[in-house]
Amino acid sequence: MVEEVTCGRHEIQSLADYQNWTRTKVKYAPEVELEYLHAAISEEVGELNGKRAKALRKGVPADREAIGLELGDILWDVARLADAYGYTLDTILHMNVYKLEGRAERGTIVGNGDYR
């Protein structure tokens, strides 16, 4: 199920719009961009996993909204990392589809290594 969410004051209709919007929210110095973003995405993935771990420990379902918010933080970091490496989110999406389709065709979806 895909939900549509109104973005308030922002007209974000595409990955490109979102990536452009993230540029307006940067609060780190340009000279530490890559180091910061690599650390930040790791932190956000940890927070996502923490939400799930706490739910498992308590024997309850994970808080869906909290999971969605953490995924949004990860998406922001992905958008910024893509920019830092000179990619658009659309390019990253297409690279991933191409890679996975190739793996599916070769029967190597499950396995190890980037170039299987």
N, C-alpha and C positions, 0 to 999 in steps of 0.2 A: 504494500500500500504506500503510495506516495502522497504526501500532504503538501498542499500549497500554503505557504506562510507569507503574509504581507510583511514587507521589509520596512514598514514605517515610512520614513522620509526619503528612502532611497529606491530608485528604479533599477533594480538588479534583475535582469532578464536572462542572463547567460553567464557562463564561466568567465568570459572576458570582462563583463561588467563587474563581477565579483572580484576578480583579480585586480582590476583598476581601482576598485573601492578600497581594497586592502592597502594599497599604496598610500592612501590618505590617513591611515591609522597607525603608521609606523612610529614607534617611540624609542628606538634604539639608534645608536650612532652608526653611520654607514661603515665605518672601519671595523666594526665587530659583527657585521650582519651575518655572515656565514656561521661563525662560532655561536652566536646567540641563537640563530634559528635551529641549528642542529641540537643544541641543548634544550630549546623550548619545545620542539616537537617530541623529544624523548620525555620531557616532563608531562606533556599533555597525554601521551599514550599511557604513561604511568598513572595519571589521574583517571583515565578511562578504565584501566584495569583495576584500579582501586575500588571504583564503584561496583564492578562486578564481583570482586573478591569479598567486599563487605556484604553484598547480597547473598553470596554463597555461604559465608560464615553464619549469617542470620537465618538461612534457609528460606529466603523470600526472593521474589523476582527483583531484578535490578530495576532501579528507577528509570523508566524509559525517557523521561524528559531530561534527567541528568546525563544520561548516556548521549542523547542528542546534542546537548550543549557541549559536552566534551568533544564529540565528533566535529562540531563546528569549530572549536578551538584548533583541532588538528587540521581541518581544512584550511583555516587561516594560515597556519604555519606552512602547509603544502603550497598554498598560493604564493607566499612570500619566498619560499625556497625555489620554486619554479622561476620566479622573477630573478632571483639572485643568480641562478644558473643560466639565465637567458632563454627560458622556455615559457610558452603560454600554457595555461591549464588544458586548453584544447589539444595542444601538441602532446602533452603528457598523457591525456586520455587516449589519443590515437596510438601512441607508442605502446601503451599497455595492452590495448585491444589487439594490436598487431602481434605483440609478443605472445599473448595468451592463445590467440587463434593459431599461431604457428605451433605452439606446444600441443594444442588439441589435435592438430593435423598429424603431428609426429608421435602422438600418444605419450607425450612427456609432461603432461600437466602435473602429475605427481612425481616428485624426484628432487634432486639437489642441483644447485648451480644456476646461474643466470642465463647461460647460453645452452640450455638443453633442448 
